[in-house]
Amino acid sequence: MPVKNLRTLFGLACVLTLVAPATASAITAEVARACDAAVAKAFPPRQIGNPAAGSTKGTAKDQREYFQKCVANNGKVDDMPADAPKDNKPTK
């Protein structure tokens, strides 16, 4: 009977080891601060009593996606739209 329990325990340990998630790298404090500042700039927070402060653009989901994009780019976010020209020179 003890051998059967030992096999079951060993099998369970193997399964749990294989199912365990791989180590995830944590973001650094500098990247988190930079991305938090970028989100606050892109989606300014509203201020109570000041209807002109803040913006209504974007939802919480948009803000989360923006933050995740910033973290993925190591704290750098490209705010320039894809169809906008790189320079402001008029075309001939």
GUNUVO-600152 format. One record per atom (N, C-alpha, C): residue in one letter; x, y, z. Coordinates in steps of 0.02 Angstrom, whole numbers, padded with zeros to 5 digits, always signed. Atoms other than C-alpha are relative to their C-alpha. Layout:
AXYZ...
//
This chain:
M+00040-00060+00000M+00000+00000+00000M+00043+00064+00000P-00040-00060+00000P+00139+00128+00038P+00032+00014-00068V-00030-00010+00065V+00217+00101-00135V-00050+00034-00047K+00052-00030+00043K+00053+00146-00221K-00008+00074+00017N+00006-00070-00021N+00039+00307-00119N+00062+00039-00023L-00061-00034+00021L+00221+00349-00160L-00002+00014-00075R+00006-00010+00072R+00190+00325-00346R-00050+00055-00016T+00050-00052+00011T+00034+00432-00338T+00027+00069+00018L-00029-00063-00021L+00125+00568-00244L+00053+00023-00050F-00052-00018+00049F+00271+00563-00366F-00033+00023-00066G+00036-00020+00061G+00151+00571-00515G-00032+00069+00007L+00031-00065-00013L+00058+00717-00438L+00053+00055+00001A-00054-00050-00002A+00222+00809-00405A+00025+00015-00071C-00022-00011+00070C+00275+00784-00587C-00050+00042-00039V+00052-00037+00035V+00110+00848-00653V+00000+00073+00022L-00001-00069-00025L+00115+01002-00542L+00061+00038-00023T-00061-00032+00024T+00293+01038-00595T-00008+00020-00073L+00009-00016+00070L+00245+01032-00778L-00052+00054-00011V+00054-00048+00007V+00089+01138-00752V+00020+00069+00026A-00021-00064-00030A+00179+01274-00652A+00020+00049-00054P-00016-00049+00052P+00195+01435-00752P+00075+00016+00001A-00070-00020+00005A+00364+01492-00814A+00010+00065+00038T-00013-00061-00038T+00447+01632-00719T-00013+00060-00045A+00015-00061+00036A+00384+01801-00773A+00045+00055+00026S-00043-00054-00021S+00497+01950-00771S-00043+00060+00021A+00037-00058-00025A+00433+02095-00668A+00027+00063-00033I-00022-00063+00028I+00439+02270-00736I+00037+00039+00054T-00038-00039-00048T+00559+02391-00655T-00041+00061+00021A+00036-00058-00026A+00503+02540-00553A+00005+00059-00049E-00009-00055+00048E+00574+02661-00683E-00048-00006-00059V+00045+00011+00057V+00474+02582-00824V-00072+00012+00022A+00068-00010-00025A+00316+02581-00717A-00015+00075+00008R+00010-00073-00009R+00338+02766-00673R-00007+00035-00068A+00003-00031+00066A+00372+02814-00854A-00066-00015-00035C+00063+00019+00032C+00221+02718-00916C-00060+00032+00034D+00054-00032-00036D+00110+02788-00779D-00005+00074-00020A-00001-00069+00022A+00163+02964-00829A-00026+00007-00072A+00023-00002+00069A+00132+02924-01012A-00076-00010-00004V+00073+00010-00001V-00044+02860-00973V-00034+00063+00025A+00030-00062-00027A-00081+03016-00869A+00002+00056-00052K-00005-00051+00052K-00022+03124-01014K-00049-00014-00057A+00045+00018+00055A-00121+03029-01146A-00073+00001+00020F+00068+00001-00026F-00276+03010-01037F-00001+00041+00064P-00003-00041-00061P-00276+03159-00917P-00057-00016+00048P+00053+00015-00049P-00370+03123-00756P-00047+00059+00010R+00048-00053-00013R-00526+03220-00717R+00010+00028+00070Q-00004-00033-00065Q-00529+03344-00574Q-00070+00018+00022I+00066-00015-00027I-00682+03361-00464I-00008+00075+00005G+00015-00071-00003G-00760+03533-00481G+00028+00040-00057N-00029-00035+00056N-00666+03577-00639N-00019-00036-00064P+00024+00036+00059P-00764+03526-00794P+00048+00005-00060A-00046-00007+00055A-00624+03587-00909A+00060-00046+00007A-00058+00043-00011A-00495+03471-00832A-00014-00072-00021G+00007+00070+00019G-00466+03299-00899G-00032-00008-00068S+00029+00014+00065S-00528+03215-01054S-00047-00059+00006T+00047+00056+00000T-00666+03096-01096T+00021-00052-00052K-00021+00048+00051K-00566+03006-01229K+00027-00063+00032G-00025+00064-00024G-00532+02824-01202G-00037-00028+00059T+00031+00035-00055T-00600+02696-01083T+00055-00029+00044A-00049+00032-00043A-00516+02603-00942A+00038-00055-00038K-00032+00052+00040K-00480+02463-01065K+00054+00032-00045D-00049-00035+00042D-00393+02587-01181D+00062+00020+00041Q-00056-00019-00043Q-00287+02649-01036Q+00043-00060+00019R-00039+00061-00016R-00237+02472-00986R+00041-00023-00060E-00036+00020+00060E-00190+02430-01166E+00059+00047-00014Y-00053-00050+00009Y-00089+02591-01178Y+00058-00013+00048F-00051+00014-00051F+00003+02549-01016F+00038-00064-00019Q-00033+00063+00018Q+00038+02370-01074Q+00045+00009-00061K-00042-00014+00058K+00103+02435-01241K+00063+00037+00021C-00057-00037-00026C+00216+02555-01147C+00049-00047+00035V-00043+00048-00036V+00282+02415-01035V+00035-00046-00050A-00030+00044+00051A+00312+02304-01187A+00056+00035-00037N-00051-00039+00035N+00414+02445-01266N+00052+00029+00049N-00049-00020-00050N+00516+02467-01106N-00005+00074+00019G+00012-00069-00022G+00438+02634-01059G-00004+00052-00054K+00004-00048+00055K+00432+02713-01230K-00063-00015-00040V+00061+00008+00038V+00268+02743-01320V+00001+00049-00058D+00003-00041+00060D+00251+02808-01496D-00070+00028-00006D+00066-00032+00002D+00106+02933-01490D-00018+00024-00070M+00013-00024+00067M+00122+02980-01674M-00044-00051-00037P+00041+00046+00039P-00020+02905-01778P+00037-00026-00061A-00035+00032+00055A+00034+02789-01917A-00007+00039-00065D+00010-00035+00064D-00040+02896-02057D+00027+00072+00002A-00026-00069-00004A+00037+03061-01996A+00070+00002-00029P-00067-00006+00027P+00191+03124-02086P+00051+00009+00056K-00052-00005-00051K+00357+03117-01992K+00022+00072+00011D-00020-00070-00007D+00399+03299-02026D-00060+00045-00018N+00055-00046+00011N+00289+03453-02037N+00009+00042-00062K-00011-00038+00061K+00353+03511-02205K-00058-00010-00048P+00054+00008+00048P+00218+03547-02334P+00023-00040-00061T-00016+00039+00060T+00214+03429-02482T-00011+00042-00061K+00006-00041+00061K+00238+03501-02655K-00044-00034-00051
//
